[in-house]
Each structure stands twice: as C-alpha cells, then as structure tokens.
Amino acid sequence: MTGSVSELRVSPSLAACPASGAELVQERLPFTVTVARSEQDLRDAVRVRQSAYARHLPRFAETLGEPEPADREPGNWVLLARSKLDGSPLGSLRIQTNARRPLDLEASMSLPPELANARLAEATRLGLAQGVSGRLVKAALFKAFYLICRSQGVDHMVITGRTPIDRQYQRLLFEDVWAPHQTYAMAHVHQLPHRVMHLHVPGAQARWQAARHPLLNFMCGTEHPDLQLPASAPAAAPVAARALH
C-alpha cells in the first residue's frame, strides 16, 4: 500500500535503541502501530486524521476526507495505530523522505545547506482519536517515526508545527531550522503559519540522555513488539529542492 515494505515486523534491535550496557525491557501496548498496507488500513488512517483536524481546523479538515496522493506515493509510509480491544483506529502519521523528491515543506521555504543536502524525513498529518490514550498513542507514533528514520539511514527528522503544537516538538529537543520561533506559511497545510524544526537522528539519543529527558526510557530503553515496522532498506541520496527566494 505505502512505502517500500519488505517486512512488517522489526527485530528487537530495531524496536528500541538501548544505551550501551543498558538492560532492555519489553513493554506491551494496548494497540499496535503498523504501516498501512491495505485499502481499509489507509481509509481508517484517513478517518482518524480528518476527525482530529476537524477539532482544530474544521475548514481544512473538509479537504481531508479522501486519501491524498502522498499517502500512496512510493517511499512514503502511513502509520496507523489500532486498538487491540476493538480494532478501532487510534492515530495516524505520514512519513515522507527526500529520497525520491523534495519534502512537501520545501515548496514553501528553503532549508539551510546542511539540511538541504542531507537525508531527511518529514512527519505530516498527525491525527489522534479523542480519548485517554492519546498521549501514549502520540508517543508510540513518534517512536515509530524515529525508529524508521534510524533504520532508513535518515540524517534529520523534520516537522512543521503550528502554535501550540510546536512546543511539543521543542520539548522533544527539536530545533528551528533557521531563526528561533520563525514561522512560514505552509502550502501543504492550508497556508497556515508553522515553525519548521529538525532533530539530528544519530545524535538524538545522546541529546535526550544529556537532558535526562522523561521519554528517554520509552524511546531508547524499552522494546515495544507492538510497533510492527518495515525492515531496513538501503538509503537513497536526497533529492534537492530548488531554492526559494
């Protein structure tokens, strides 16, 4: 359905990133996170996406009732969190790399050279169902994003965040790509102003450790077998965007 998925289960070594000498613990979640691999999976991801956007951006949500071309694009992944109890969709997230074309955000702003020439992955269309499990689902989707980036040889995770969602990524130690708190009108998000932020993937664990981040153990010290993610694949060279002025 989406992405270059040769295997939908990761090995324990890809399900966590423990520090050297740390004992890896295993934790089960009340839901699974998989790559959408059927039309029904994709429809469920779109449904929870539209419902989430309708709570905050109702006019934009009206345009999200059907899968977008990027959902089916080779090299992209649509992640879907699904309840083990009743199979209902709990959250979704789309990941796009710059292996085949520039990131969507590059249609609206130019990245600095150290990012424009690197392997990037952008997370878009985060949507969460209403309920008490929202924070855990969001953390699991973010971990899945991080693990996919590690397995695919991505240099930087990139996100766009409008206020106040941008603060969530700031707490995860993402940094602005240009000036702090600068925003850009994003063509792929209804021209709404967003901060554009990044996190260096190879150095992320060390940053979280140095900051004693509260999610460090969840991200790097715990194996989550319910994150059923694609196997690693050779990383492609990035496709550069044309500079915007």
MOPE-V81340 format. One line per field, one symbol per residue. ss: DSSP state (H for helix, E for strand, L for the rest). phi: phi as a letter, one per 30 degrees, with the letter a starting at -180 (. if undefined). psi: psi as a letter, one per 40 degrees, with the letter a starting at -180 (. if undefined). A space follows every 50 residues. Layout:
BEGIN
ss: ???
phi: ???
psi: ???
END
This chain:
BEGIN
ss: LLLLLLLLLLLHHHHLLLLLLLLLEELLLLEEEEELLLHHHHHHHHHHHH HHHHHHLHHHHLLLLLLLHHHHLLLLEEEEEEELLLLLEEEEEEEEELLL LLLHHHHLLLLLHHHHLLLEEEEEEEEELLLLLHHHHHHHHHHHHHHHHH HLLLLEEEEEELLLHHHHHHHLLLEELLLLLLEEEEHHHLLEEEEEEEEE HHHHHHHHHHLLLLLHHHHHLEELLLEELLLLLLLLLLLLLLLLL
phi: .bicccacbcdedcdabddeidddccbccdacbbdebbddeddddddddd dddddbbeddddccdbededdcdejcbcdbcbdddbiddcaaaccbccdc addedddcacddedceccdbbccbhdbbddkdceddddddddddeddddd dciddbdbbcbddcdeddddddidbddbdeidcbdcddbiiddbdcbbbd ddcddddddddhddcedddbcbccdddccdddbedcddcddddcb
psi: ciighehfhiiddeeigiiheihhihhiieiihihheidddddddddddd ddddddgdddddefeiiidddehheihhihhhhddeeiheiihhhhifdd iiiddeeeihiiddddeihihhhifhhhiiieeddddddddddddddddd defhdhhhihhihedddddddefiiidbiheiiihhdefffihiihiihh ddedddddddefheeddddeehhgeeggiiiiihhiiihiihhi.
END
